[in-house]
């Protein structure tokens, strides 16, 4: 009877994940809100115990403080972000022409320059001949862009609402789930759940803390060495730090932008000199993160290895996009605990029986 029950629960879990993927447009904001509530739950419990405040007041005060902090950050950093985006948009044609000239210089191929500078032979005739198709494609593109923008705005508005509701009912929901567990196996299930919570929760909270400090360090470092668009690149590189080895993408982008800026402004710096400073910042930040930040923040956590995290996130993103990315780490952590607690002992027992026989 027990194997049948195990198969039933396995099929049910897979079915729920698949249904969530099919309805991912609905569930992604809820998953983000649940992840946020799950992340801050230990801190909410500490505030409740230390200050003896009701949970509703703690959550309401936290939402108000977060809103004020977000508004202040928007007021302080908003003009800088807008200015850098506007500057990047304005210089994109110049960067494109520079890349096209370099392509011609080193490869002898002129088509890239012609495309960027609007000199592609016959482009106007092609547009006129296929005007209807281009109009239809443009309309579809505009409709898709409008749909994506409306979904993004709706999700941004729904996530705080979901968060308040989930955080408000997080404790009672857990107690209700405990009551539904079979009494014969309740202690064992709670033990496994505690290990899963430790493996997943500590890892996620630790990586988010690391990302926060990485954003500050990369932004400050790029600013000190005068990298163009230092805040955009610093934030992007810091957020990529959640995925092991992915921050190198931000470093490459910073090097490319620095070299293009040196080429377009007539700077006396060589490409090697221009690339040296972003690479130096990247190396120093990575050394500090590897030797100080990560050991300090995640010394007490059951963190997964960087290679495991990278592979898991790549698989999740390939299979389910953003939905897969949100579920990849929790599922991997839970499967790891289940393997260590349930599968490994059986394999060791089989190996011992085989050796005795």
SULZI-V549701 format. One record per helix or strand of 2 or more residues. SS is the DSSP state (~ for helix, > for strand). FROM is the first residue (numbers start at 1). TO is the last residue. Records with the same first field share a line. If there is no record, write none. Layout:
# SULZI-V549701
SS=FROM-TO + FROM-TO
This chain:
# SULZI-V549701
~=2-22 + 24-51 + 55-107 + 111-116 + 123-129 + 131-168 + 170-180 + 186-224 + 230-240 + 247-264 + 271-297 + 306-356
